Amino acid sequence: MRINVTNVMKRNWIAFGILILTILGCGGAGVGVGSVAGLVLDINGNPVRGARVFVDDGQLRETLSNSSGSYNIAGVSAQDILIKAEYDNGSTFFQGQNLARVFDKEQVNSHNIVLIPSNQIASLQGFVQSSSGPRIAGARISAKPTNGSQLTSVQALADENGNYVLGGLAGGVTYQVMVSFPGYQSADVTRTPSAGSPITVNFSLGLNGDPLLPSPKNLSLTAWTSPVELTRDVEKSKAMNNVKKFIEPRYRKSSTSRLTSQGNPVEVQLYWDKFDSQQILGYTISRKRGSDPYQGVDFLRDPLAESFMDSDINLLDGINYSYIVNATNTNYPDTNNSLSDDSNAVSVTPLGDMNVLPVTFAGSNVTFHWSAVSNAANYTIYVFDVYPGIMVSSYANNFNSPATGTSWTYNLTPLASGHLYYYLIMGSNSGDSARTLSAIGSFTAP
């Protein structure tokens, strides 16, 4: 079955059509204003604070990324627009950019920018034309590393003459590059650009035959509830994201906070099998709360996507949410075939807050204590011999034999007496689809 395209999706696609006409016609005037937000990251996925982020759409608007690496720029023209960032640490100058689609009177989130040392920046250039010859203005060029190191694609648009320049790429990294435009069959290539002079890649798009695409396969999800301290301490935020990536390699950061009753952020991340097709335009994301009907929550305009973070600030713990994903072909939303059948449906009830109690000692024994979390079936304790920042793995953990009560006595790799250790506790539901993390604590081994 296929659900009806919601008003939200229709509105966004109509807005995109208006934007294309604006780009071709009057250069962006009179289309309204919105705001754009996201994260500034280094090439390893770490937040960058103090980076200059700016938009120049005829009027320069700029801000600095905050202590968690996030930025927010208001008053941006409602159109497809390039967001740029730069940072100078005194010895190296870093730059990055990405394309954001801004809608009138709305804020668009998760437009992340990856900063790359300026002497390592690479780019592609060329033109996009139809197979019959005419150039295609407004075609979207997307590039994503084939090693899965980045959350979203770096994107650019072809100008009124069908020419494009796609910057913000890392030299020596292999990218899958795809070009798409409504009504045309997409084209894709794999390229490894070098730093310095851009390499030329031209594309020719044939007409789309309007195929009904397969539904996205193997949709899965993980709900995370994280400690509120993440909103106050950038170092702990980095550490918590590192821990999540250690526990779940597919984890990607979100730039928006959701709150539990205690003020802790909740997020739900979806994953599906990447689908390579020259007919795909993107994905629609639909969610329902409890027994309510499904509603469209986003149109992910990224043909190379294989994950999506639900960043709705209204997500709550203890409420059941269900999701489905549909693939869209390049005729979306104009034909019956343009929306695929539904993916498998997945559901999750985010867990509540993970509250720990003081560690106790009895001789050389160390015992961890916590308050029971409703609907949590077991608890895993992660111990670190240094502060769990980026690239720090767990010194020891009981993942293979998790605790089921409200305490656990350490019995793994011996602890060094007098050494300072760090720890966190993760509660999981019976299906391991919902996880809640404690704040990072510390203790000195007896």
Beta strands, then each sheet from edge to edge (+ up, - down):
strand 1: 33-41
strand 2: 52-56
strand 3: 60-64
strand 4: 70-77
strand 5: 80-88
strand 6: 93-101
strand 7: 107-108
strand 8: 113-114
strand 9: 116-117
strand 10: 121-130
strand 11: 140-145
strand 12: 154-157
strand 13: 163-170
strand 14: 175-180
strand 15: 187-191
strand 16: 199-200
strand 17: 203-205
strand 18: 220-225
strand 19: 266-271
strand 20: 280-289
strand 21: 295-300
strand 22: 307-310
strand 23: 321-329
strand 24: 346-348
strand 25: 356-362
strand 26: 365-370
strand 27: 378-384
strand 28: 396-397
strand 29: 407-409
strand 30: 420-428
strand 31: 434-437
strand 32: 441-444
sheet 1: 4+ 1- 7-
sheet 2: 4+ 1- 8-
sheet 3: 3+ 2- 5+ 6- 9+
sheet 4: 13+ 10- 16-
sheet 5: 13+ 10- 17-
sheet 6: 12+ 11- 14+ 15-
sheet 7: 22+ 19- 18+ 31+ 30- 27+ 28-
sheet 8: 22+ 19- 18+ 31+ 30- 32+
sheet 9: 21+ 20- 23+ 24-
sheet 10: 25+ 26- 29+
end
